[in-house]
Amino acid sequence: MENLKFYGHDVKNIKPINDAYSFVISPQHLYELMTKVWDRFSCAPKYRNEWSKENMTLGQCSITAFLVQDIFGGEVRGVKLPDGGYHCFNVVDGQKFDLTSEQFGDTELDYENCPEQKRVEHFASQEKFERYLYIRNRLFKLNK
């Protein structure tokens, strides 16, 4: 397994709850798969010019967190950011992890007392929903 850089990379005993994703072994395995999925197109448009392979999690948080929820269940929560937005992460069986945390470098996020994020609110943006479908489809293609 490559060097895992995400917050909560040591989560244990989290398995897929959705048979469609039975090829995903764990959050750590999903992270490795996602390094082949995330790209400039899946990045939020406002960050696309800054996106690179070296910072591949940039602008990928909400679509990734909702995909993680599809696979492992649990909740999507949001860390309030200085700009008023939220950075999404996952809580499954009481364990917190954030596959896209490395975009913040050495900045430590506060994962305590974060509000739940609702899919219906995030996917009210057609553009965001299309990026979610894009990464979901790319993930499935890796299994073929």
N, C-alpha and C positions, 0 to 999 in steps of 0.2 A: 504494500500500500504506500502510495506517495506521501510526502510530508503533508499531513492534514493541518490546515491553517484556520479552520473555522471555529467559532465559539461553540463549546459543547462537544468538541470532536471525540470526547471520551464517553458519550452516552452509551448505555448498555441495554441489551435485550429489547430493542425496538425493531419489530418486524413488520412487513407490509400487512395491512388489513384488507387490501383490495387485490383480489386474484389477478386482475389485469396487470398488476405490477409485481407479480411473484418473482420476476427475474432480478428485482432489487433486493439485496441481502440485508442492508442496514443503512442508516444515514451516512456512514463513512463511505460505503460503496456508492450510494447515490451521489455524494459529492464528487467522487472520481468520475462517474458517468457524466455529471453535469459539466465537468471541465471540457468535455467533448461536445456539449450542447450549447452552452452560452456563447454568444457571438455579438457582433455589433448590432445586428438587427433585433436581437432579443433585449438589448439594452434600452432603457427609457430614453426617448428621443432627446431630452434635454442634456443627457450625458454622452450621447453617441460620439461626439468629437473627442471626448476624453477617454473613451473605452479602448482597452488594449488587451492583448493576451496576458500581459503582466498584471493587469487589474481587471480580470474577466468577470468578477462579481459585481462590478460597478453597474448600478441601475437595474439590477436583476431581482431585488428583494421580494417584492410582493408576488410577482408571478411564480417565483421559485417557492416561496412559503406556501402558496395555495396548492402548488403541485405536490409539495411535501405532505400537506394535509390530505390530499387525495390518496397518497400512498400509505401513510402511517397513521392517519387520523389525527386526533388532538385538536389544538387550537392554534390559530394565528394571532399573535400579539404584536403590538407596535411600540417601539421606543420613540418617544417624542423627540424630534430633532430641533435644533435652534431655528430653522427656517419655518417651523410650524407643521411640517410634514411628519410622517411616521416611517420608521424603518421596521419592516416586518421580519419576524422570526417565529419559530415553532415551539410549542410546549406539548409533549406527548408523554402521557403517564407521569406527569410531574417533572419530567426532564426537559430542560431548555436547551435548544441548539439553534444555530443561525448559520446556515450554509453560505450566506453572502456577507458575513461579518468582516472578512479581510479587506473589503473596499475601504474600510475606515483606518487601515494601517494600525498604528500604535494607540489610537484613540480608544479608550475604554467606554463602552456603552453601558448604561444602567438598565439591566433587564428585569428589574423589580417593579412591581405595581404598574405594569403596562396594560393599557386597554386592549380588549379583544378587537380584532380587525375583521370586518365582514366582507365576504366575497362579493355580495350584491353591490356594496358601495364601491369597492375597488374596480369591479368589472362593469360598472356603469360607464366607464371609459371604454369605448369600442376598441381603441388602439391598444389598451392594456390587455383586454381580453384576447385580442388577436395575437399578441406576443406570448400570452400564456398558452394558447393553442399551438403556437409555433414550437415552444420548447417541449410541450407534451408530445407532439408528433416526432420531434427529433429524438427524444428519449426512447420512444417506441421503436424507431428505426434502428437504434443501437442494438436492440434485442433480436433483430432479424438476421 
